[in-house]
Each structure stands twice: as structure tokens, then as C-alpha cells.
Amino acid sequence: MDLYDLRDATFATLGDAVDDWDQMGTKLSELEKDAKQGMKGQADRADWKGVNASVSKEFIGKTAKEFTDAHTEATTVHNVLRDAYHELVSYQKQLHTALDDADRQNLYVSCSGSQIIVTGKQSGPSGPAGGSYHEEDLQAMLRLLQGILNKANESDSSAAKVLDELMKQKPYGFSSASYDHLKEAADAIKDAERYANLMKKKGDDMSPAEFDELNKILTKYQNDPLFQEKFAESLGPRGLMDFWADISDPSDHGRLQQTRHGQFGELQKNLGMVLAGATQSDSPAMQKWEEDMVNSGPRTYDTKRGTMYGFQLMSNLMREGNWNDQFLDKYGNALVTMEKKPDALTHIPGRPDMVWNATLGGRMPYTMNFIGEDNGRDPMAGLMQAMSRSPDEAANFFNEKQPHDNAEWVLRDRPVFDTTPDNPHDGNQTLEATGRAMMAATTGMNPNEPNAHAVPHTPANRQALEHSMSVLARAGDGMHPELRDDLAKVFVNHGTEFFHTASALSDTDGSDLLNRDDLRELTKQVSRDGGAYHLLNDGIGRIVAGDISTSHYPKPDEALQRAGATLGFLEQSRDLAIGTDKPDPSWVAQYGAPLGVSVVSDLLPQGGNTVSTLGGDVIDAWQKDEQAKIDGREASQVHDTFKGREHEMDKLWEVWDKRFPGRLDHHMALNEMNGAANDSNWDVNKGWGKSG
């Protein structure tokens, strides 16, 4: 806009647009309220069953969020237009005042395109000057007018740019970007471009002060959608890869490496949060960014002293944040595909341990990850961590069998290597992350959230559970120990299905039954870890107590029989685990680690708090029995299976007697449970080809 445009502009139409968007925001606010309190509120309070629990309720939740985002976007558009309107009107008034001052000073003002011209009136078309003027008067007026016009153009272009970025984010939906003022949004875009350019231009040659400012900016904007997308676009996949390769290479011993190495982990987290948020945009530019990033994975990036793969660099930035599901799916499948191909140096297929170490070759101890002890060479660790934060995509990934069976690869077949060579006593960090991803896939929970609660299972969760169980059961005693604790959590979360399967002596008793052979094998594997065994028995014990206290079986005695069968199943699995491993004092230490009731109750199926409370006395009794077995373990590794749970059975009888007063005396009730336990014991042994 030139001087004449601002002088003669009529902003009434813009003012009307401000009013229209204000009214739109008010209407959408009411719709948002109705959606939250009405549609979604009723859905949250409803007792959803079956497919409705996973489809209809989820659809309603997403629809309600669309109303929220629509209100948010309308409010932001209104705020941007409002500020632009008031600023432009203000600058127009300032211009009129300045032009009046110029006239009083006998100065003639004109413009040619964007150029403002200020002269004395004697040289203008009006003829001789009515007074004197000085050159400094001309320059002062020129600076004043140019400043006003520049500010007006800045306001106009900023508003246009912000609105354009908002519209690009969600071409077919509504953006969640929220701003109270135009300046906030405009600054977010400017800062994104500025600091992306800093990273591309200087890499790890930036000064410590610039590094600190970058970290501060990424922290400030880590949840800002406009900043996230503009930053990712401006940096680009190549710029990102080059920057993280620079950071990961300490060979130049620069000031940043010497003075800020301890803050690299914070930068990594903040950078991951920003980039993850950027992938949530639906804009064509971000779709292209994601495609280019996936294609960058198999490529190598050279630094001063070595070479790193794109997958290695990018995966380390994926340890934090909520990444887009579609991006994770494409990235994950591309990573598995590369790992299963013969590598360029050894020509051996399916050896990622060789692939991810080949380019580094021990030439120097590269560390691409600065969060924890993991050196970051294994890109699967970062991917699995990202999957664990996105349960829907985790389920999809673990269920996919084309182009590869992902669950088979990451849970069983994939060779692993040590990424924490300085700590030989910890577990494999990639497998730890894989366990969390498996938990997310099968439960729908995000295991990284400290207070995550059980959610209704989707068909995809159930499919992931069955497939993961099948894969792990076929691994037998070769199942990775790092997966035991996560599998215990999964079984507690699917506690009802576990209980029904363990307490049924046939595989035809109910549609929710799991594969009994797989469950038998995996309960043994879980029991080889004292902590996992503790968690599993605590959770299932509460499920058993809850089943008795709410029993509606045709024959009340069936509740006792099912309880006994489940205890027999658990106890015999424990004995099989003990028989598999040599006496290991670490088992007792693992078992004795504090568990916390909230850990179990959060995992239990919906209504778990009630079940957890009902089973408290039962679990206390079981722990008393278990401690007695531990104290006597030095004398013998084999014990009488069911005498080892007498206190627990006593408490279960008390729960049953309260539900069915006087139905059976204590002795008869224990006989019912013991008989069922013996049958279950025989069944477990039969499954292992042993005599009862």
C-alpha cells in the first residue's frame, strides 16, 4: 500500500468484518458449550459397551473438539482483524495529521509507487512558496511519513500472513492456534523464520548466547501451532539433519560443545516438541515436509569426522512430543524396510546392529541422543518412544503385516545392540521403549503420562494384544526380559480377559477369551521377573476379588471355582518360571520394589478404583503368603503350590461369604477353590507336556 492508498482508504468494510467475526465467535462459543456439556458430556457419562465404546464415543469426542477448534479459530481471526483494523485506522489518522503539518510548513508531499517525495511548495505545482523551509524540515517530514507508512504496511502484511498461515494449517478443518492479539501471532511467525535461519546458517558455530536464546524461544513456542509449522518449513528436513549432525559431532571442540553440552538434552526435548506439533498440520507444505523427511531416513549426512544416517538423527528428535499418526506410520514402515534390507557394507539382510554401527565404525564415540544414557545410535528407540505417546498409531503399527510384520520384527526377530556401553547393568533401551509402545498399542494408554487411566479398548487394541501375544509366546524363553514388566501391565489392563481365560478350562467359554496356550507361556515369562510377577498378581488378585463381590453366576459356587482356577494358573506359572531360571537374588529385589496401589488401579479396566479397594485385604494376604515363600526359598526352590496361598484364599472366602452369607462354610469353600486350583495346575502342566 502506498501513501495515497492509506490516505484515501475506507476501512468500514474491515470494521464490518471485525463485527461479523465477533458475532461468529459468540455463536460458536455457544455451540462449543452445547457440544461439551451436551453431546460429549452425555457420551462421557454413558455406559458404553462393545463397538460403541471405541467408535461412537471416539467420534463424538472428535466432533466436540472440532467445535472447540472452530470457536478458537474464529476468536483468533476476530482478534487479528480487530487489531489490524484499529492499527490501520490509527495510522491513517497519524498520516492525515502529518500531511496537515506538512501543509502548514509549506511542504509538498507526493508519492511515486512506494517512494514518498517531500519538497518545498515553490517547486511543486502550487507555485511560489508561502514561507521558508529548510532541508532538515524536508528530511524530518519524510522520515515521519515513511515511518507511518511502514508501520501500516507491517500491520497489513502481518495480518494477511497470519490469516494465510491459519488457513493453510487445516484446509479441511479448524486450527487450534489461539492468539489474543495480532502482534503475538506475527511475532511467532517472525521468530520461527529467524531462528530456523540461525540454525541453518551457523549450526553448532552459533554463540553460547545465541544457543541460549534459541532454547528459550523453542520453550516459549513449543505449543504454538503457527510457530511450529513455520519453523519446520523454514528449517526444512535438510537443515534439520545438518544441524543435529553438527550438534552430535564434538570433534571441532567449539565454544558450544565446551560451554553448553549439558543443555543439549533440553534443546533436544524442545526441538522435538516443536517439530512434533508441526506434523499435526494438514497443510500441503507440511505434508511435503513429512514426505521429504521419510525419504531422508536412508540417506547419510557427513560431519567433520564421520557419517550418520537420517533415521538416526531424526529418531532422536522424536523422543518427545505428540507426532502425527500418519507420519509415524510412513516413517516406521520405511525404517523397518531399511533394516530388513541387506546393508551396503556387509550385504547381510536384517542386521540393524551392523547397519547403525557401520558408518560410525568406532572412529569416534558419537552421541546423537542427550536425554538419558542411550547414545542414540539405534533409531528404533526414538521411533518406539514416539509410538508409545501415540496409542492409536502404535496399535496400527503393531497390527500391520505389510510390507512387513512389524510386531514380529520389533518384539522378537530384530537383533538389538547395546546403546549404553558405559552402563552394562541396565536393560536394552530400545527394548524398553518397544515395551512401552506395545503397551500403548494394546491398552490405548500413554505409558509416559504419570496419571494415565485405563480407557475403553478398541478392536485395534484387542487385535494388537492377540498378535503381540502370539509373537511373544513363540519366542518362549527367548522373550526379551525388558518386555516382562510391560506385558504384566498389559495383562492387568486386560484383567477381565486374563481372569476369564485363566479360570476357564476350555477355550469355548466366552468370546473375550485370550489364547490360553499363549497366556500360559507368557504368564510364565512375566513371572521370571519379580517386579512384573508382583504387579500381575496384585492386579489380577483385585480382579478376582471384584468378580466374587459382584458375582452373578447361575451357581454362586462358580465364583469360588473361578477364583481358585485363576490362583492355580498364576501359582503354577510362577513355579515353572522358577524351574526355568537358576536361583537369582535379583528376583526377590525386583519383587520387593515398592509398587503403589495407584499404579495398579490406574491400569485396571474401567471401574478399577472400586475393584482395587475391594481387593485390598486380599492382596495384603497374598503378599503375606508370598513373603513366607521368599523367606523359605533358601531351603527349597519347590514348594506346595496351594498351601502357599492359604491367607489369600481365606480373604477371598470372606469376600464370597459377604456376597452369599451362609452358603458354604469356610472349609467347604476352601475345598472348592483348592479343587479348581488343582485342576488349573494340572491344565498348566499339561500345556507343558507334563503330568499333573
C-alpha positions in Angstrom: 0.0 0.0 0.0 1.4 3.4 -0.9 0.8 6.8 0.7 -2.3 7.6 -1.3 -3.8 4.2 -0.5 -3.5 4.8 3.2 -4.7 8.4 3.0 -7.8 7.6 1.0 -8.7 4.1 2.4 -12.1 3.4 3.7 -11.9 0.8 6.5 -15.6 0.4 7.0 -15.7 -3.0 5.3 -12.9 -4.2 7.5 -14.7 -2.9 10.5 -17.8 -4.8 9.4 -15.7 -8.0 9.1 -14.5 -7.5 12.7 -18.1 -7.3 13.9 -19.1 -10.3 11.9 -16.3 -12.4 13.3 -17.1 -11.3 16.8 -20.7 -12.5 16.4 -19.4 -15.7 14.8 -17.2 -16.3 17.8 -20.1 -15.8 20.2 -22.3 -18.2 18.3 -19.5 -20.8 18.1 -18.9 -20.4 21.8 -22.5 -21.4 22.5 -22.1 -24.4 20.1 -18.9 -25.4 21.8 -20.6 -25.2 25.2 -23.5 -27.3 23.9 -21.1 -29.9 22.4 -19.0 -30.2 25.6 -21.8 -30.2 28.1 -24.5 -31.9 26.0 -23.2 -34.2 23.3 -19.8 -35.0 24.8 -20.9 -34.8 28.4 -23.6 -37.3 27.9 -21.2 -39.6 26.0 -18.7 -39.4 28.8 -21.3 -40.3 31.4 -22.8 -43.1 29.3 -22.0 -46.8 30.0 -20.6 -47.6 26.6 -20.3 -51.2 25.6 -18.9 -53.1 22.7 -18.2 -51.3 19.4 -19.9 -48.1 20.8 -17.2 -47.8 23.4 -14.5 -47.5 20.8 -16.2 -46.0 17.7 -19.2 -43.8 18.6 -17.7 -42.3 21.7 -14.5 -41.5 19.9 -16.4 -39.9 17.1 -18.4 -37.7 19.5 -15.2 -36.7 21.2 -13.5 -35.7 17.9 -16.7 -33.8 16.8 -16.8 -31.9 20.0 -13.2 -30.9 19.6 -14.0 -29.6 16.1 -16.5 -27.2 17.7 -13.8 -26.1 20.2 -11.3 -25.6 17.4 -13.8 -23.7 15.3 -14.5 -21.3 18.2 -10.8 -20.9 18.8 -10.1 -20.1 15.2 -13.0 -17.7 14.9 -11.8 -15.9 18.0 -8.2 -15.7 16.7 -9.4 -14.4 13.3 -11.5 -11.8 15.1 -8.6 -10.7 17.3 -6.3 -10.4 14.3 -8.8 -8.4 12.2 -9.7 -6.2 15.2 -6.1 -5.3 15.9 -5.4 -4.7 12.2 -8.4 -2.5 11.9 -7.6 -0.4 14.9 -3.9 -0.1 13.9 -4.7 0.9 10.3 -7.3 3.5 11.4 -4.7 4.8 13.8 -2.0 5.0 11.2 -4.4 6.7 8.8 -5.2 9.4 11.4 -1.5 9.9 12.0 -0.9 10.3 8.3 -3.7 12.9 8.0 -2.2 14.8 10.9 1.3 14.6 9.4 0.0 15.9 6.0 -1.7 18.8 7.7 1.6 19.6 9.4 3.4 19.4 6.1 0.9 21.9 4.6 1.5 24.3 7.4 5.2 24.1 6.9 4.8 24.8 3.2 5.9 21.3 2.2 4.5 19.5 -0.7 4.1 15.7 -0.4 3.6 13.2 -3.2 4.5 9.6 -4.0 5.6 7.5 -6.9 4.7 3.9 -6.1 6.3 3.1 -2.7 8.6 6.2 -2.8 7.5 9.3 -0.8 8.6 12.6 -2.2 8.7 15.8 0.0 9.6 19.1 -1.5 9.1 22.8 -0.8 5.9 24.2 -2.3 7.8 26.6 -4.6 9.0 23.6 -6.6 5.6 22.0 -6.5 2.6 22.5 -8.7 1.1 25.1 -6.4 3.5 27.8 -7.4 5.7 30.0 -5.1 6.1 29.1 -1.5 4.2 31.0 1.1 7.1 30.7 3.5 10.6 29.4 4.1 11.7 25.8 4.7 14.9 24.1 5.5 16.4 20.8 4.2 16.2 19.3 7.6 12.4 20.0 7.6 12.1 18.0 4.4 14.0 15.1 5.8 12.2 15.1 9.1 8.8 15.1 7.4 10.0 12.3 5.0 11.1 10.2 8.0 7.8 10.8 9.7 5.6 9.9 6.7 7.8 6.9 5.8 7.6 5.6 9.4 3.8 5.8 9.4 3.5 4.1 6.1 6.0 1.3 7.0 4.0 0.6 10.2 0.7 0.5 8.3 2.2 -1.9 5.7 3.6 -4.0 8.5 0.3 -4.3 10.2 -1.5 -5.0 6.9 1.0 -7.7 5.7 1.3 -9.3 9.2 -2.5 -9.7 9.4 -2.6 -11.2 5.9 0.3 -13.5 6.7 -1.2 -14.7 9.9 -4.5 -15.4 8.4 -2.9 -17.2 5.5 -0.9 -19.4 7.8 -4.0 -20.2 9.9 -6.0 -21.2 6.8 -3.1 -23.4 5.5 -2.8 -25.4 8.7 -6.2 -27.1 8.4 -7.5 -26.9 4.8 -10.5 -29.1 5.8 -10.9 -28.2 9.4 -10.1 -25.7 12.1 -6.8 -24.6 13.6 -6.3 -24.8 17.3 -3.9 -21.8 17.2 -5.1 -19.2 19.7 -3.9 -15.6 19.9 -5.3 -12.6 21.7 -3.5 -10.0 19.6 -2.1 -9.7 16.1 1.4 -8.9 17.4 1.6 -12.3 19.2 0.8 -14.2 16.0 3.0 -12.1 13.8 5.9 -12.4 16.3 5.6 -16.2 16.3 6.0 -16.3 12.5 8.9 -13.9 12.5 10.7 -15.7 15.3 10.2 -19.1 13.6 11.9 -17.8 10.4 14.6 -16.0 12.3 15.7 -19.0 14.5 15.4 -21.5 11.7 17.7 -19.4 9.6 20.1 -19.2 12.6 20.3 -23.0 12.8 20.8 -23.4 9.0 23.4 -20.6 8.8 25.5 -21.3 11.9 24.8 -24.8 13.2 26.9 -25.5 16.2 29.0 -22.5 15.4 26.4 -20.2 16.9 27.5 -18.4 20.0 26.5 -19.6 23.5 24.3 -16.6 23.8 22.5 -17.5 20.5 22.1 -21.1 21.7 20.5 -19.9 24.9 18.1 -17.7 23.0 17.2 -20.5 20.6 16.5 -22.8 23.6 14.4 -20.1 25.2 12.4 -19.4 22.0 11.7 -23.1 21.4 10.5 -23.4 25.0 8.3 -20.4 24.6 6.7 -21.6 21.4 6.7 -25.4 21.9 2.8 -25.5 21.9 2.3 -22.7 19.3 0.9 -24.2 16.0 1.9 -21.2 13.8 5.4 -21.1 15.1 5.8 -24.9 14.9 4.8 -25.1 11.2 6.7 -22.0 10.0 9.8 -23.1 11.9 9.7 -26.7 10.4 9.1 -25.3 6.9 11.8 -22.7 7.2 14.4 -25.1 8.6 13.4 -27.9 6.2 14.4 -31.6 6.5 17.9 -31.0 5.2 18.5 -28.1 7.5 17.3 -30.1 10.5 19.5 -33.1 9.6 22.6 -30.9 9.1 22.0 -29.1 12.4 21.6 -32.2 14.5 24.6 -33.9 12.9 26.6 -30.8 13.8 25.4 -30.9 17.4 26.2 -34.6 17.6 29.8 -34.2 16.4 32.0 -32.9 19.1 35.2 -33.0 17.0 35.5 -29.3 16.5 35.7 -28.6 20.2 33.9 -25.4 19.6 32.6 -23.0 22.3 29.1 -24.5 22.1 30.4 -28.0 22.7 32.6 -26.8 25.6 30.1 -24.5 27.3 26.6 -25.8 26.5 26.9 -29.5 26.1 24.9 -30.0 29.3 22.0 -28.2 27.8 21.8 -30.2 24.6 19.2 -32.5 26.2 16.9 -29.6 26.9 17.4 -28.4 23.3 16.6 -31.9 22.0 13.3 -32.0 24.0 12.2 -28.6 23.0 13.1 -29.2 19.3 11.2 -32.5 19.4 8.1 -30.8 20.9 8.1 -28.1 18.2 8.6 -30.5 15.3 6.0 -33.0 16.6 3.5 -30.2 16.8 4.3 -29.1 13.3 3.4 -32.6 11.9 -0.2 -32.1 13.2 -0.7 -29.5 10.5 -2.6 -30.7 7.4 -1.1 -28.1 5.1 0.4 -29.2 1.8 3.7 -27.7 2.8 3.9 -29.9 5.9 2.8 -33.0 4.0 5.7 -32.4 1.6 8.0 -31.8 4.7 6.9 -35.2 6.1 7.4 -37.0 2.8 10.9 -35.5 2.4 11.8 -36.4 6.0 10.9 -40.0 5.4 12.9 -40.0 2.3 15.8 -38.5 4.2 16.0 -41.5 6.5 18.2 -43.9 4.5 20.5 -41.0 3.4 23.8 -40.3 5.1 24.9 -36.9 6.4 28.6 -36.1 6.7 30.2 -34.1 9.5 33.8 -33.1 10.1 34.8 -36.6 11.3 32.1 -39.1 10.3 28.8 -40.0 8.8 25.3 -40.6 10.3 22.0 -41.8 8.8 19.0 -39.6 8.6 17.0 -42.2 10.5 19.5 -42.0 13.4 19.3 -38.2 13.5 15.6 -37.8 13.2 14.6 -40.6 15.5 16.5 -39.0 18.4 14.3 -35.8 17.9 11.2 -38.0 18.1 11.6 -39.0 21.7 9.4 -36.1 22.8 6.2 -34.6 21.6 3.0 -35.9 20.0 3.8 -36.8 16.4 1.2 -37.1 13.7 0.0 -40.7 13.3 0.3 -40.8 9.5 3.8 -39.5 9.7 4.8 -42.1 12.3 3.2 -44.9 10.1 5.2 -43.9 7.0 8.4 -43.3 8.9 8.1 -46.6 10.9 7.4 -48.7 7.8 10.3 -47.0 6.0 12.7 -47.7 8.9 11.7 -51.4 9.2 12.1 -51.7 5.4 15.6 -50.3 5.5 16.6 -52.5 8.5 15.4 -55.7 6.8 17.4 -55.0 3.6 21.0 -56.1 3.1 23.2 -53.3 4.3 25.7 -51.7 1.8 28.8 -52.9 3.7 28.1 -56.4 4.8 25.3 -57.3 2.4 23.6 -59.2 5.2 19.8 -58.6 5.5 18.1 -58.0 8.7 21.1 -56.8 10.8 20.4 -53.3 12.0 23.1 -53.8 14.6 25.5 -53.7 11.7 23.8 -51.0 9.8 23.6 -48.5 12.6 27.2 -49.0 13.6 28.8 -49.4 10.2 29.0 -45.8 9.3 30.4 -44.9 12.7 32.8 -47.8 12.7 34.1 -46.9 16.1 36.0 -44.0 14.6 34.7 -41.8 17.4 32.1 -42.1 20.2 29.2 -40.3 18.6 26.2 -39.4 20.8 23.1 -38.4 18.9 20.9 -38.5 22.0 21.4 -36.3 25.0 18.3 -37.5 27.0 19.4 -40.2 29.4 22.3 -42.6 28.9 21.3 -44.0 25.5 23.8 -42.9 22.9 21.1 -42.7 20.2 22.7 -44.9 17.5 19.7 -47.2 17.3 16.9 -45.2 15.6 14.2 -47.7 16.6 14.5 -46.5 20.2 13.3 -43.0 19.2 10.6 -44.3 16.9 9.2 -46.7 19.6 9.2 -43.9 22.2 7.2 -41.7 19.7 4.8 -44.6 19.2 4.3 -45.0 22.9 3.0 -41.4 23.0 0.5 -42.1 20.2 -1.5 -45.2 21.2 -3.7 -45.2 18.1 -0.8 -45.3 15.7 1.0 -47.8 18.0 -1.9 -50.2 17.6 -1.9 -49.6 13.8 1.9 -50.2 13.6 1.8 -53.4 15.7 -1.1 -54.8 13.6 0.4 -54.1 10.2 1.8 -57.1 8.4 2.5 -55.4 5.1 5.0 -54.6 3.8 6.4 -56.3 7.0 5.1 -57.9 10.1 6.1 -55.0 12.4 5.3 -56.8 15.7 7.3 -59.8 14.8 10.3 -57.6 13.9 10.4 -55.3 16.9 9.2 -57.7 19.5 11.1 -60.9 18.5 13.2 -61.1 15.4 15.1 -57.8 15.4 18.7 -58.0 16.5 19.5 -55.5 19.2 22.7 -53.9 20.3 23.9 -52.1 23.4 23.4 -48.3 23.2 24.5 -47.7 26.8 28.0 -49.3 26.8 29.0 -47.3 29.9 26.3 -49.0 31.9 26.4 -52.8 31.5 23.8 -53.4 34.2 20.8 -51.6 32.6 18.3 -53.1 30.2 18.4 -52.5 26.5 16.9 -49.1 26.0 15.4 -49.9 22.6 13.6 -52.8 24.0 12.4 -50.7 27.0 10.9 -48.2 24.5 9.4 -51.1 22.5 7.7 -52.4 25.6 6.1 -49.0 26.2 5.0 -48.9 22.6 3.5 -52.4 22.9 1.6 -51.3 26.0 0.2 -48.2 24.2 -0.8 -50.4 21.2 -2.7 -53.0 23.3 -4.2 -50.8 26.0 -4.8 -47.4 24.4 -3.0 -45.7 27.2 0.1 -43.4 27.0 2.5 -45.1 29.4 4.6 -41.9 29.6 1.8 -40.0 31.4 2.2 -40.4 35.2 -1.5 -40.4 35.9 -2.8 -42.1 32.8 -6.0 -44.1 33.4 -7.4 -47.1 31.7 -9.6 -46.3 28.6 -12.1 -48.4 26.7 -10.3 -50.9 24.4 -10.8 -50.6 20.6 -10.9 -53.5 18.2 -7.4 -52.4 17.2 -6.2 -52.7 20.8 -7.5 -56.2 21.0 -6.0 -57.2 17.7 -2.6 -55.8 18.8 -2.9 -57.7 22.0 -3.6 -61.0 20.3 -0.9 -60.6 17.7 1.7 -59.4 20.2 0.9 -62.4 22.5 1.2 -64.8 19.6 4.6 -63.4 18.6 6.0 -63.3 22.1 4.7 -66.8 23.0 6.5 -68.2 20.1 9.7 -66.7 21.4 9.3 -68.8 24.5 12.2 -68.5 27.0 13.9 -66.3 24.4 11.5 -63.5 25.0 13.4 -60.3 25.8 13.4 -59.7 29.6 12.8 -56.0 29.1 9.3 -56.7 27.9 8.2 -58.6 31.0 7.1 -55.6 33.1 5.2 -54.0 30.2 3.5 -57.3 29.4 2.4 -57.5 33.1 0.8 -54.1 32.8 -0.9 -55.1 29.6 -2.4 -58.2 31.3 -3.6 -56.2 34.3 -5.2 -53.7 31.9 -6.9 -56.6 30.2 -7.5 -58.2 33.6 -11.1 -59.3 32.9 -10.0 -61.2 29.8 -7.0 -62.6 31.7 -9.2 -63.8 34.5 -11.8 -65.3 32.3 -9.2 -67.2 30.3 -7.2 -68.4 33.3 -10.3 -69.6 35.1 -11.8 -71.4 32.1 -10.6 -75.0 31.4 -11.8 -74.8 27.8 -11.3 -72.3 25.1 -15.0 -72.1 24.3 -16.2 -70.3 27.4 -16.8 -66.8 26.3 -15.9 -64.6 23.3 -13.5 -62.4 25.2 -11.1 -65.3 26.0 -7.5 -65.0 25.0 -5.5 -67.8 23.5 -4.9 -70.0 26.6 -1.6 -71.5 25.3 -0.2 -68.1 24.7 -1.4 -66.8 28.0 0.1 -69.8 29.8 3.5 -69.3 28.2 3.6 -65.5 28.7 2.4 -65.7 32.3 5.4 -67.8 32.9 7.7 -65.3 31.2 6.2 -62.4 33.2 6.8 -64.4 36.4 10.5 -64.7 35.7 10.8 -61.0 36.8 10.0 -60.4 40.4 8.6 -56.9 39.9 6.4 -58.0 36.9 5.2 -61.0 38.9 4.3 -58.7 41.8 2.4 -56.3 39.5 0.5 -59.1 37.7 -0.6 -60.9 40.8 -1.6 -57.7 42.5 -3.8 -56.6 39.6 -5.4 -60.0 38.9 -5.9 -60.6 42.6 -8.0 -57.5 42.7 -9.9 -58.5 39.6 -10.7 -61.9 41.3 -12.0 -60.2 44.4 -14.1 -57.8 42.4 -15.6 -60.7 40.4 -16.6 -62.5 43.7 -18.1 -59.4 45.2 -20.3 -58.7 42.2 -20.9 -62.3 41.2 -24.0 -63.0 39.1 -23.2 -66.6 38.1 -26.1 -69.0 37.9 -24.4 -71.0 40.6 -22.7 -68.9 43.3 -20.1 -71.6 43.8 -18.7 -70.8 40.3 -17.2 -67.6 41.7 -15.1 -69.7 44.1 -14.1 -72.2 41.4 -13.0 -69.4 39.0 -11.0 -67.7 41.8 -9.3 -71.0 42.6 -8.6 -71.8 39.0 -7.0 -68.3 38.5 -4.8 -68.7 41.6 -3.7 -72.1 40.4 -2.9 -70.7 37.0 -0.8 -67.9 38.5 1.0 -70.1 41.0 1.9 -72.9 38.6 3.2 -70.3 36.2 5.4 -69.0 38.9 6.8 -72.4 39.7 7.5 -73.0 36.0 9.4 -69.7 35.9 11.4 -70.7 39.0 12.2 -74.0 37.4 13.5 -72.3 34.2 16.0 -70.0 35.9 18.7 -70.7 38.3 18.2 -69.1 41.8 18.5 -65.4 41.3 18.6 -63.0 44.2 17.6 -60.1 41.9 14.1 -61.7 41.6 13.5 -61.0 45.3 14.8 -57.5 45.0 12.5 -56.9 42.0 9.6 -58.3 43.8 10.2 -56.1 46.9 10.4 -52.8 45.0 7.5 -50.5 46.0 4.5 -50.9 43.7 1.9 -48.4 44.8 -1.8 -49.1 44.7 -2.4 -46.2 42.3 -0.1 -47.9 39.7 -2.4 -51.0 39.7 -5.7 -49.2 40.0 -4.8 -46.9 37.0 -4.2 -50.0 34.9 -7.3 -51.9 35.9 -10.2 -51.9 33.5 -12.8 -49.1 33.9 -14.1 -49.1 37.4 -10.7 -50.1 38.6 -10.7 -47.9 41.7 -13.7 -49.8 43.1 -12.1 -53.2 42.3 -8.8 -52.0 43.7 -10.5 -51.0 47.0 -12.4 -54.3 47.3 -9.3 -56.4 46.7 -7.0 -54.5 49.2 -7.3 -57.1 52.0 -6.9 -59.9 49.6 -3.7 -58.5 48.2 -2.3 -57.9 51.7 -2.9 -61.6 52.5 -1.3 -62.7 49.2 1.8 -60.6 50.0 2.0 -62.2 53.4 1.9 -65.6 51.7 4.5 -64.6 49.1 6.9 -63.2 51.7 6.7 -66.5 53.6 7.7 -68.3 50.4 10.5 -65.9 49.8 11.8 -66.3 53.3 11.9 -70.1 52.9 13.4 -70.2 49.4 16.9 -70.9 50.6 15.8 -74.4 51.8 14.0 -75.3 48.6 13.1 -73.9 45.3 10.0 -76.1 45.1 7.0 -75.7 47.5 3.5 -76.8 47.9 1.7 -74.7 45.4 -1.6 -74.1 47.2 -0.5 -74.0 50.8 1.4 -71.0 49.6 -1.8 -69.1 49.1 -3.8 -70.0 52.1 -4.1 -66.5 53.5 -5.2 -65.1 50.2 -7.9 -67.9 49.8 -9.1 -67.1 53.4 -9.7 -63.5 52.4 -11.4 -64.4 49.1 -13.7 -66.7 51.1 -14.6 -63.7 53.4 -15.5 -61.6 50.3 -17.6 -64.5 48.9 -19.3 -65.1 52.3 -20.2 -61.5 52.4 -21.8 -61.8 49.0 -23.5 -65.1 49.7 -23.9 -65.3 53.5 -24.0 -68.8 55.0 -23.9 -70.5 51.6 -20.8 -72.6 52.4 -18.7 -72.9 55.5 -15.1 -71.9 55.4 -13.7 -75.4 55.0 -16.1 -76.3 52.1 -15.3 -73.0 50.3 -11.6 -73.6 50.5 -12.1 -77.1 49.1 -13.9 -75.6 46.2 -11.1 -73.2 45.5 -8.4 -75.8 46.1 -10.1 -78.3 43.8 -10.3 -75.7 41.0 -6.7 -74.7 41.6 -5.6 -78.3 41.3 -7.4 -78.7 38.0 -5.8 -75.5 36.7 -2.4 -76.6 38.0 -2.9 -79.9 36.0 -4.0 -77.9 32.9 -1.0 -75.6 33.0 1.3 -78.6 33.4 -0.5 -80.5 30.6 0.2 -77.5 28.4 3.8 -78.0 29.0 3.7 -81.7 28.3 4.0 -82.7 31.9 1.9 -85.0 34.1 -0.3 -83.4 36.7 
